[in-house]
Amino acid sequence: MEPKLYTAIDLGSSRVICVSGFEKTAGEIELVGVGMSTSSGVDRGSLTNPRLAADSLRLAVHQVEQQLSGPVTNAYFGVSGPGISTFNSIGSYSLPHSLSKITGQDVTRATDAACSAGIPSSTEFIHIIPSSYAVDGHWAPNPPIGEQGSKVEVKTHMVTGDSATLKTLARTAEGARIRLAALVYKPIASGVAVLRRGEIDKGVILADIGSNTTDVAVFINGSIATSFSIPVGGYHISNDLAVSLGASLSDAEDLKKNHGHAVPKLVEETELVSLRRHGETALVQVKRKLAAGLIRDRLEELFTMIARVVEQEGLSIKQPAGIVLTGGSSKLTGIADMAHAYLDIPARIGLPHANVNGRQVNDPAYSSAIGTIMWFTNPDFGDARRGLSIGQGSFSTRFKGWIREVLPV
């Protein structure tokens, strides 16, 4: 029996990534189709023109279909940005008899109570992820099934989506002749693809730096503690360079990719790069160190915002395993060194765990898409993970996900 083929799509503001593959071994994906196209109809994470977005999506999917020699009819999508909300909630359930033995159903009732806490009717659950449990006020990371007590509490991290936003995404997929099979929150998917189990257990911050947004998830004690999006990404760095150096946005983007550096002190004063001023044909020479300073300033703003939100959530930016950077904009030279120096925590670039024709994928731009496949292929989830399905024009009201078992060692 041939393994089931999974397709995942990351519909971003700058590009669309489509990957198809199957699980080769636990925690490793064998990709058999990879496609990428320039994104249109998506602005700062919002679907502003579903028709254009569907055209971009179809181009990326078509590339995969050519490699598969067959059609792609359904796919799993990563989501983030406007229309997606994240928050923590605590639910409790009092057992009918004191010192009763706790069952899985009791834990489910406590989790259900957490889900009913002020969730607007116009939103749908994408993830309900328990992070810790308590029996009569004593908290622990594992479900207390079989223990005795009077009251069960569950801390959960929830991801919800605005119903209209999710339906627009489904219609966009349909416009590209793709059925949206299920959803996963992008920073969770990226974490599955690039984090190590030891980092998850110790405490780590995952930052997926995209074009217009940076998606962040904080993992502690083997589960997710909080997640959020920051409206700063690679586009803002390129725009800073364009405005300050008088260049076009496309030339500034090229400068960032080919000559950019996040640590100015590692750039020699004498290093020059050629740049065309906006509206001019002649090239001029600018100091590479000047560009590096502009890049550093924007990254300092980004990391300051991440630290501020993490601390507002009652957590520490000083996580033992530090911060792992991934996403297309994490390829900027020196960015991990800059994060380490600025935040004073360990920092590294996270690369996805996947192979294409036997070769390791080393591009962090693919982390979210590859992690989306890993989220749905790992058999350890069992009934604990449910997909957010689309049918009869409506979404299901539950999509439970647990991450402890799926994370690679």
Buried (B, 14 or more C-beta within 10 A) or exposed (E): EEEEBBBBBBBBBBBBBBBBBBBBEBBBBBBBBBBBBEBBBBBBBBBBBBEBBBBBBBBBBBBBBEBBEEEBEEBBBBBBBBBBBBBBBBBEBBBEEEEBEBEEEBBBBBBBBBBEEEBEEEBBBBBBBBBBBBBBEEEEBEBBBEBEBBBBBBBBBBBBBBBEBBBBBBBBBBBBEBBBBBBBBBBBBBBBBBBBBEBBBBBBBBBBBBBBBBBBBBBBBBBBBBBBBBBBBBBBBBBBBBEBBBBBBEBBBBBBBEBBBBBBEEBEEEEBBEBBBBEEEEEBEBBBBBBBBBBBEBBBBBBBBBBEBBEEBEBBBBBBBBBBBBBBBBBBBBBBBBBBBBBEBBBBBBBBBBBBEEEEBEBBBBBBBBBBBBBBBBEEBEEBBBBBBBEEEEBBEBBBBBBBBBBBE
